[in-house]
């Protein structure tokens, strides 16, 4: 069975809730390409996450936005598997 982007996103949101955080859906009017979720975690940790189906890459505008956020000093990533979700959350809490 092929994993869907929505399944990975739901898994991520559940894991964030379990860790005491919020994974807020971003739907900004007028700013295309922003990541799917603004993530607020305990300890003032903030991240932006784009979700893709396994093996899929962000569109060029999405990658541009991720790069812009990273240059501003934010964690901004694209996650395409449960394993990457787990590794990302583990790294954030180190």
N, C-alpha and C positions, 0 to 999 in steps of 0.2 A: 504494500500500500504506500503510495506517495504521500509524504507529509505536506500539509498545506501551510502557507504563511499564517493563516488565522489560528491554526493549532499551536504553532510556536508562540504567537503573540499571547494566546490565552494561558499557555504554560508559564510564560514569563510573568504575566500579571499576577497569577496565583503565587508564584515564588516571591515576588516583590511584596505582596500582601502578607505572606507568611513571615517575611523578615521585618514587618512593621512599616513598610514604605507605601508610597503611592506611585502608580503608573498612569499618568494622566494622558488621555488621548489628545493629540494636537490636531486641530483643524483650523489653522489660521487663515483667515480671509486675506487674500492679496499677497501671500507669501508661499508660492509653490515650492515644493521640494523639501520642506522641513521634515525631519524624522517623524515616525508614527507616534512616539511616546516621549513625554517629559517625565523623567523618573526622579522622585524625591525619596531619598533613603535616610535612615537614622544617621546622625552624626554630620548633618549638613552636606551629605553627598548628593550631587546632582549629575544626571546624565541624560543624554538624548539617544533614543534607540530607534533604528529603522529595522523592520522585519522583512524577510524575503523567504520564499520557499527554498529548500535545500539546493545549493549550487547556483542560485540566481544572484545577480549583482545589482546594486543600486543603479538607477538611471543616472545619466551624467549630471542632471540638475540636483538630484538627491545627493550624489557624491560631492558635488560642489558645496552644498549646505553642510554636510558632515565635516568637510575640510574647514569651512569657515568657523564652525563651532569649535573644532579642535584648536584652531589658531587663537581663539579667544580664551583657551584654557579649559574648556569643558570636555568631559568624556562624551564622545559621540561615536557610536558604532553601528554596524549592520550585523544582525544575528540571523542565521539561517538554519539552526538546529537546536535541539534540546541541550546537546553537549556544549555548544557555544554559549547558551543562556547560563548554564551552570558555571562554566569557566568565567564568564563575565561577572556574575554576582560574587563568586569567590574572590576574584581580583579586587572588586570594589570594596569588599569588607576586610581586606588584608590590612 
